Amino acid sequence: MTYFHIFICLCKTLSHLEEIVFTLYILSSTDSVRLVDGSSHCAGRVEVLHRGQWGSVCDDDWDMRDAAVVCRELGCGEAVDVLGNSHFGPGSGPIWMDDVDCSGSESTLKNCRSAGWGKHNCNQTKNAGVICSGKLQYIWVRLVGGPRCSGRVEVLHENTWATVCVEDFDQQDAEVVCRELGCGPSMEVLGAAAFGRGEGQVWTEELQCRGNESQINLCPKSSTLTHDCSHDNDVGLLCADMVRLANSSRPCTGRVEILHQGQWGTVCDDDWDMRDAAVVCRELGCGEAVDVMGKAHFGPGSGPIWMNKVACSGSESTLKNCGSSRRVSDCHLAGVICSGKLY
């Protein structure tokens, strides 16, 4: 924040000057919101600056549209996930915003509707968090050769992408990679170049992740390898997608379900259309959308209903980036038929 002192002189006589000092607070967009206690500037607990003091935001009704505003305001790309229940730890100081309701087009979080400054029925165990796609750091890891959240593991080493040997990669490492990429939990570690042989270097260090790190560059590493490794041993990884199609004999057809806060839930068919379906099919590597199904065509789901009135433009990389509402009254479940196969 930048402070400017403005001096105003009220001259009664030449021998008597009365000076009044005002302080003008000028906020840039990056000064009015921040993400705290995450792995980077683009992930963490949401905090806003109001009356010169940083405070937190309650997770009531906190959704992807709200997160999209925060990510855009910080220059952090798209919203990848929204997190509640103080996922990034409890804040301190005031809780400035509750019941936030952004349309998604606002230039700053402060322009979104809310219960009013400092008005809330929340405590610091219910702070809102955000994970955005952008980072201040390098992209340290990627998955190549498979659909989203699956592929050959490659890490950025000395500005060059290198593959990883299967002997130097375990389930704890896999959990960190999946988490860093915004995917669901690790499902399987694959050897024998399951996603094809890589090119260039094979990484010469061994990851020794504990499994709870947010990024692999935070994991301990060992450079005392006792074996040689070729691209025939490039490791591959299957992470759970954040979206799946359930209750069908075909992997690219079924009831739409999304993973949020570690729990699978369903999607309402209100306003569900081919643009929404196209995002799901593309996210799953399932080709094009062939048809949209409603009225619980693929059977009733279980667990929470996470999204309602989904409004994708069709260009989003993941369903979670589409606008939606969490307010659900009477709802039938959405389904999709895609053209392709997962593998």
N, C-alpha and C positions, 0 to 999 in steps of 0.2 A: 504494500500500500504506500502511496505517496502522500506526504503532508505538505501543504502550502500554508504559511502564516500570512494573513492579510492584516495589515495595520491600517486602522482608520483613525484619523485625528479629528477630534471635535474641538475647534479653536474658539474659546470664549473671549480670551484676550491674548495679546501677544505674549504675556507673561504666564498664561495658564493654559496648558495643553492637557487634554484628557485622552488617553490612548486606550482603545478597545481592540482586543486581539481576537480574531475569529480563526478557527482552524478548519480548512476545507479538505475533506477527504475525497480523493479521486481514486476510483477503483477501476482497474482494467478487468477484462472478463476472467483472466486467470487468477485475479486476486479474490474474486467473490465466491469461488467454490474450489475445493481441493479434495483429493482422495488420500487417506491417511492409513498407515500401518499395513499397506499391501506390498507386493513385490516390486512395484514401480510406481511412477507418477500416474499411471493409467489404470491402477487397480487399488481398491481400498475402501475404507469407511468414508461415506460422503459427509463433508462438513461445509457449512456456508458461513460467510462473514457478514455479521449484522451488528450495527452500532459499535463497530470496532472490536468485536469479540467473535471468535470462532465457536460454532456450535454444531451439533449433529442434527440428523434428519431421522424421523421415525419411519419404520418400514411398513406402516399401515398403508395399504393400497399402492405400495411402491412397485412399479412395473417397468417393462422394457421401454416404454415411451419416456418415462421419467429419466431412465438411465441414458437413453439416446441423447437427451438434452445435455446431460452432464458430460458425456464423452465428447460431443461436438464442441461444447464450450471450452473444454480443455485441449482441443486439438488432438484427441486420442482415438480417432476413427469411430468405428461402430460399437454399439453396446453388445457385448458377448453374453453377459449374464447379470442378473440382479440377485443380490444376497441379503437376507434379513437375519434377525436374531443375533445381531452383533457378530457376524461371521469374522470380521476383522478386529474384534475386540471392542470393549465398551469405550465410549467417548467420555470426555469430561466437559464441564461447563454446561451451558444451556442447551436444551433441545429447541431449535429454532423453528423447525417445520414438521408438520404432521398432515396426513391425508393429502399428500401431494398428488396433483392431477394435471399432468402436462398433456398437451395435444401431440407433442413430439416435434413441433416446428419452432418452439421458442428458442431465442438466441442465448438465454441464460436461465438457470433454474429458478432464479428469483422472480422471473416473469410468469411462472406456472401458478395455477390456483393451489391454495392450501388452506388449512384451518385458520391461518393468521400467525403472525410472528409470535413465537413463544407459547402459542396455544396448542396443547396436546394432552393426550391421555396415555402417555408412553413413558418408559424409563430407559436407562442406558443399556439395558439388555436387548433392546429392540431397535438398534441402530441399523440404518440402511447402508448397503454396500453396492459397489459396482465393479465389474471387470470389463474393460474396454479392449478393443482389438489392437490399438496402438501401444507402443512402448517407447520409452526413452533409450532403452538398451538395444543391443543387437537382437535379431531373431536367432536364438541360440539353437533351436532344434526344429526339424520339420519331418513330415512323413511323405514319402515319395512312392509313386507307382500303384497306389490303391485309391479307393474312394475316400471321401473325407473321414478323418480319424482312423485311417488304416494306411499302412505302407512301410517302406524301408526307412529305418531310422537314420537320419543324417544330422550331424552337428556342425556348427560353424567354428572352424579352427583356423586362426591366422588368415581370416578373410576368405577362406576356401571351405566349401562343404565337403565333409568327410563321412564315410560310412562307419558303422560301429560293429565290432565283432560280437557274435552271439555269446562267446565264452565270457565276455566282459560286461554282460548286460543281464540283469535279473528283474524279478517282479517289482522290487522297490524302485528301481530305475524307471520301469515301465509306468508305474503310478505317477511319477513326477512328470514324465513326458506327456502323458494324457492330460494331466491337470494343466500344464503350461499351455497346451494347445487349445484349451477350452473344450475338451472332449469329456465324455463320461469315464468311468473307471476302466482300468486295463482289463481286457478279456483274455488275451493270449499273447505270449512272446513266441515268435517263429524264427527258426534258423534256416540254414541251407538256402539263403537268398530267395526266400519265398516270394518276394516282390521284385525279383530280378537282381542281377548283379549291378552294383554301383560302379562308378568311375572315379578315377583320381585316388586320393589318399584313403587309407583305412586309419581311423583314429588310433593313436598310440597310447592313450590313457584309459584307465578303467574307472567307470563311475562307481561310487560307493554311497549312493543315496540311502537315506533312512526311510524315504517314502513319504515324508510329510513336507518336503520342500516345495516351494511354489515354482521354481525354475531349476533346470539342471545345472546352471552355472553356480548355484548355491550349494550343490552337492560336493562332498569331499571327493577327491580323485587320487588315483595312484598311477604313477608312471613306471612302476617296477613290474612290467609284464614279463611272463616267462614263456611265451609262445609266439609263434608267427601266425598271422591271420591274413587270408586272401578274401577277395570279394565273393568267393563261394560260400563264405561264412557270414555274409552280411545279415544283420539281425532285422527282422520285421516285427511289427507290432499291430495288434488289433485293439483299439480303444472302443468303448461303447459310444455310439452316437448319442447326441442330445435329443434325437427324435427317432421314433421307430414306428413300424406298422405292425399291428398285433391282430391275432385271432383270424389268420388266414393261412391257407396251405402254400401260398406264394409269398416270397420274401418282399416283393415290391407291391403288395396289395394288402390293405387291412385298415384297422382302426388307428387313427393318428394318436400317438402318445408322445409326450415330451418329458424330459428329465429336468427337474427343478428342485434345488435344495436337497438333492440326494434321493428324491422320490419320483416315481413315474406317475403321471396323471394324464387326463384326457383333454380333448379340445371340443368346444361346442360347435355345432354346425350352423349357428347363426351367421349369415353373410359369408359362409364358406364357399369359395369359388375356385375356378381353374388357376387363377394367379397364385392363390395360397397353395394349391396342390402342386403347382410347378416348382415352388420353392422346396417343398418337402421332397419331391422326386429327385430334384437336383442335389439336395443335401445328402441324400442316401445313395447317390450314384445309380439311380434307377431310371434314367432316361427322362422321357417327357411324361407329363400328366395326361392320362387318357380319359379319366372320369372322376368326378367328385361324388361322394356318397354321404348321405345324411341319415337322420332318424335311426341312429345306432344300427346301420345296416350290417356291421360286422360284430354285433352283439354289444351288450352293456360292458362298460369298463368298471374298474374299481379304483379306489383312491381318489385324490382330489381332482377337480376340474380346473386345470391351470389357465386355460385361455378361452376367451369368448369374443365374438365379433372381430375375428382376425381380419386385418386389412393389409395384405402384402401388395407391394407394387409389382412383384414378380421378379425383381432383380436382386433381392436379398440373398445373402450367402447361407442363411440359416433361418428357420421359422421364428426363432426367438427375437430376431431383429425386426420382425413385422409389428406394426401397431396392433394393439388388442386391448381388451378390457378383462379385468378379473371379476367384475360384478356379474354374477350368474343367478338367474331366478329359475325359470323352467327351461331345460336344455336337453337337446338330443346330441349325440356324439358324431363327430366328423370322421369320414373315411376317405381313402384315396386309392385309385388304381393307376399305377405307373406302367410305362411301356417296357421297361428293362428289367434286368436281373442284377442282384447285388454283386455277383462275381461272374 
